[in-house]
Amino acid sequence: MVAILKKIPMEDGRGFSAEYITDSDGLWHFHPEYELVLNLKSSGTRIVGDSIELFDRYDMVLIAGNIPHSWNHHMKRDQLPDKHGIVVRFRKSSFGDEFLKQFEMRPLVELLELSERGLRFSVDDAMRVEPNLVNMVHNKGMDKLADLFAVLALLCGSDNKTVLCSENYKREYDERGNKKMADVYTYIRENYYKPITLSRIAKVAKMNPMSFSRYFKNNSGAGFVEYLNRIRINRACYLLRETDYHIKLIAKECGFTSISNFNKTFKKTQGMSPRDYRSMF
């Protein structure tokens, strides 16, 4: 999928890095490094390739290099908690081909192959590796490397891995940083609560509506209306869980023009009514 190439600085020639996530950058981007992301304190919508899911505390995913992705956070009072996640990035080449050919490394090779479609791990797995990830942020040298292998060993042994992208998903990226799909995703993220017609979003991509409709489905794995509704329903789920807003107000704030359309779309997406969903929390 076309996205913006993001340069990941690796200081002092290091093959991997670990740091706290402190920003709310929802940029649709890709990079050649593998990325392990553990969310600690926030919630929102996670987009990896053609996968669109809600995420919450202790959401943890492993993404292979060059898979476009973004995290759209649901913020309270336009702010996110400090150090709301941890991200580890590494290059496969840092391990070395000969090292990965060792029999003992077969589980790691299989894990990296699975991550070509993105992997989500269970909350239990996330809690299990959290201490090592925190250590990686603060440690240096061999201690940091030891924690990385401890994390990878736990992920290799997990029985709760879930593939994110569809089986037919194909990664396409543009080293020149083609911004077309990135601009479209950004516009939807910033304007989902407003009426967005096909002709309007096609103008953002600088295409005619018919060509854009085909282009969008080929690159996102979903039709434009389906994708827009996923974003709106994900936001509605957050408001139903975290606020006591009236359901009619939530429908309006999420861009639905009528409560009947909201209820119908919500039930189709979530398998239950907004009222029943709220009662679960």
C-alpha positions in Angstrom: 0.0 0.0 0.0 1.3 3.4 -0.9 2.3 5.4 2.2 4.9 7.9 3.3 8.4 6.6 3.9 9.5 7.4 7.4 13.2 7.4 8.2 14.0 5.7 11.5 17.3 7.0 13.0 19.5 4.3 14.5 22.1 6.1 16.6 25.7 4.9 16.5 25.0 2.3 13.9 22.8 0.3 16.3 20.7 -2.4 14.7 17.7 -1.9 17.0 16.2 0.7 19.3 13.7 0.9 22.1 11.9 4.0 23.4 8.7 5.3 25.0 6.0 6.6 22.7 5.1 10.1 23.7 3.4 11.6 20.6 0.0 11.2 19.0 1.3 11.0 15.4 -1.3 9.3 13.3 0.7 9.5 10.1 0.1 6.7 7.6 3.7 5.6 7.0 6.1 2.7 6.5 9.7 2.0 7.1 12.1 -1.0 6.4 12.6 -1.8 10.1 10.4 -4.4 11.9 8.4 -2.8 14.7 7.0 -4.1 18.0 4.5 -1.8 19.6 3.1 -2.2 23.1 0.3 0.2 24.0 0.2 0.9 27.8 -2.2 3.8 28.5 -4.3 4.8 25.5 -7.0 3.5 23.1 -8.1 4.2 19.6 -8.0 2.7 16.1 -5.0 0.8 14.8 -4.5 0.4 11.0 -2.0 -2.1 9.8 -2.1 -2.8 6.0 -5.7 -3.6 5.3 -6.5 -4.4 9.0 -8.6 -1.8 10.9 -9.2 -2.6 14.6 -9.8 -0.9 17.9 -6.9 -1.1 20.4 -6.8 -0.6 24.1 -4.4 -1.0 27.0 -1.9 -3.8 26.5 -2.5 -4.1 22.8 0.8 -5.4 21.3 1.6 -6.0 17.6 4.6 -7.0 15.6 4.9 -5.6 12.1 7.4 -6.6 9.4 9.3 -3.9 7.5 7.5 -1.8 4.9 4.0 -2.6 6.0 2.1 0.8 6.2 0.5 1.5 9.5 -0.8 4.2 11.8 -2.3 4.6 15.3 -5.2 7.0 15.6 -5.5 7.8 19.3 -8.8 8.7 21.1 -7.6 11.6 23.2 -9.2 13.2 26.3 -9.0 16.9 26.3 -6.8 16.7 23.3 -4.0 15.1 25.3 -2.5 11.7 25.7 -0.9 10.2 28.8 2.9 10.6 29.0 4.9 7.5 27.9 1.7 5.8 26.7 3.5 3.0 24.9 6.8 1.4 24.0 8.1 0.8 20.5 11.0 -1.5 19.6 12.5 -1.3 16.0 15.0 -3.6 14.5 16.4 -4.7 11.2 16.4 -8.3 10.1 19.9 -7.8 8.6 21.2 -7.1 12.1 20.9 -10.7 13.0 22.8 -11.8 9.9 21.9 -14.5 7.4 24.2 -17.2 8.8 22.9 -16.6 12.4 19.3 -17.0 11.2 20.2 -20.3 9.5 21.0 -21.9 12.8 18.6 -24.6 13.9 17.9 -22.8 17.2 16.7 -19.7 15.2 14.0 -21.5 13.3 11.2 -20.3 15.6 12.4 -16.7 15.2 12.5 -17.0 11.4 9.0 -18.3 11.4 7.9 -15.5 13.7 9.4 -12.9 11.3 7.7 -14.6 8.4 4.3 -14.5 10.1 4.8 -10.8 10.9 4.8 -10.1 7.1 1.0 -9.8 7.6 1.2 -8.2 11.0 0.7 -10.1 14.3 -1.4 -9.2 17.3 -0.6 -10.8 20.7 -2.8 -11.4 23.7 -3.0 -9.1 26.8 -1.3 -11.8 28.8 1.6 -11.9 26.3 1.9 -8.1 26.5 2.0 -8.1 30.3 4.6 -10.9 30.2 7.1 -9.0 28.0 6.4 -5.5 29.5 9.3 -5.7 32.1 11.8 -6.7 29.3 10.6 -3.8 27.1 10.9 -1.3 29.9 14.4 -2.6 30.6 15.3 -2.2 26.9 14.4 1.5 27.1 16.9 2.0 29.9 19.6 -0.6 29.4 22.6 -0.5 27.0 24.9 -2.9 25.3 24.6 -6.6 26.0 21.9 -6.2 28.6 19.7 -4.4 26.1 20.4 -7.2 23.5 19.6 -9.9 26.1 16.2 -8.3 26.8 15.5 -8.2 23.0 16.1 -11.9 22.7 14.0 -12.6 25.8 11.1 -10.7 24.2 11.5 -12.5 20.9 11.7 -15.9 22.7 8.4 -15.1 24.5 6.7 -14.0 21.3 8.0 -17.2 19.5 6.5 -19.3 22.2 3.1 -17.6 22.3 0.0 -19.6 21.4 -2.1 -16.4 21.1 -0.8 -14.9 17.9 -3.4 -13.5 15.5 -2.6 -12.5 11.9 -3.9 -9.0 11.1 -3.7 -8.5 7.3 -5.9 -10.5 4.9 -4.4 -13.5 3.2 -4.3 -11.7 -0.2 -2.8 -8.5 1.2 0.2 -7.4 -0.8 2.7 -4.8 0.4 3.5 -2.1 -2.0 5.6 0.9 -1.0 7.1 3.9 -2.8 10.6 5.0 -1.7 9.8 8.4 -3.2 7.2 8.9 -0.5 4.0 9.0 -2.6 1.5 11.0 -0.5 -1.8 10.2 -2.2 -3.2 7.5 0.2 -1.6 9.2 3.1 -3.4 12.4 2.3 -6.7 10.5 2.0 -6.3 8.7 5.3 -5.3 11.9 7.1 -8.4 13.7 5.7 -10.7 10.9 6.8 -9.1 10.8 10.3 -9.6 14.6 10.7 -13.1 14.9 9.2 -14.8 11.6 9.8 -17.5 13.4 11.9 -18.5 15.5 8.9 -20.4 14.4 5.7 -17.7 13.1 3.3 -18.9 12.4 -0.2 -17.1 10.3 -2.7 -16.6 13.3 -4.9 -15.1 15.3 -2.0 -12.6 12.6 -1.0 -11.7 12.0 -4.7 -10.7 15.6 -4.9 -8.3 15.1 -2.0 -6.6 12.3 -4.0 -6.8 14.5 -7.2 -8.8 11.8 -9.0 -12.2 11.4 -10.6 -14.7 9.6 -8.3 -14.9 6.4 -10.3 -11.2 6.0 -10.6 -10.7 6.9 -7.0 -13.3 4.3 -5.9 -11.3 1.5 -7.6 -8.0 2.9 -6.5 -9.1 3.1 -2.8 -10.4 -0.4 -2.7 -7.3 -1.9 -4.3 -5.1 -0.1 -1.8 -7.1 -0.5 1.4 -8.9 -3.8 0.9 -12.3 -2.1 1.6 -14.6 0.3 -0.3 -14.5 3.9 0.7 -17.9 3.9 2.5 -17.1 0.7 4.3 -13.7 2.1 5.5 -15.3 5.4 6.6 -17.9 3.5 8.6 -15.3 1.4 10.3 -13.5 4.6 11.5 -16.8 6.1 12.7 -18.0 3.0 14.5 -14.6 2.5 16.2 -14.9 6.1 17.5 -18.5 5.4 18.6 -17.3 2.3 20.5 -14.8 4.4 22.4 -17.5 7.0 23.3 -20.0 4.3 24.4 -17.3 2.8 26.7 -15.7 5.9 28.1 -18.6 8.5 28.3 -22.2 8.7 29.3 -23.2 10.7 26.2 -26.7 9.9 24.9 -26.5 7.5 22.0 -28.1 10.0 19.6 -25.4 12.5 20.4 -22.7 9.8 19.8 -24.2 9.0 16.4 -24.1 12.7 15.5 -20.6 13.2 16.7 -19.4 10.2 14.7 -20.8 11.5 11.5 -24.1 9.6 11.2 -27.0 11.7 9.9 -29.7 9.5 11.5 -30.0 7.3 14.6 -31.5 4.5 12.5 -28.5 4.5 10.1 -26.1 4.5 13.1 -27.9 1.6 14.8 -28.0 -0.4 11.6 -24.3 0.2 10.8 -23.3 -0.5 14.4 -25.1 -3.8 14.6 -23.7 -4.9 11.2 -20.2 -4.1 12.3 -20.2 -5.1 16.0 -23.0 -7.8 16.0 -25.1 -6.0 18.6 -26.8 -2.7 19.2 -25.0 0.3 20.6 -27.1 0.0 23.8 -26.1 -3.7 24.3 -22.5 -2.8 23.6 -22.5 -0.1 26.3 -24.1 -2.4 28.8 -21.0 -4.7 28.5 -18.9 -2.0 30.0 
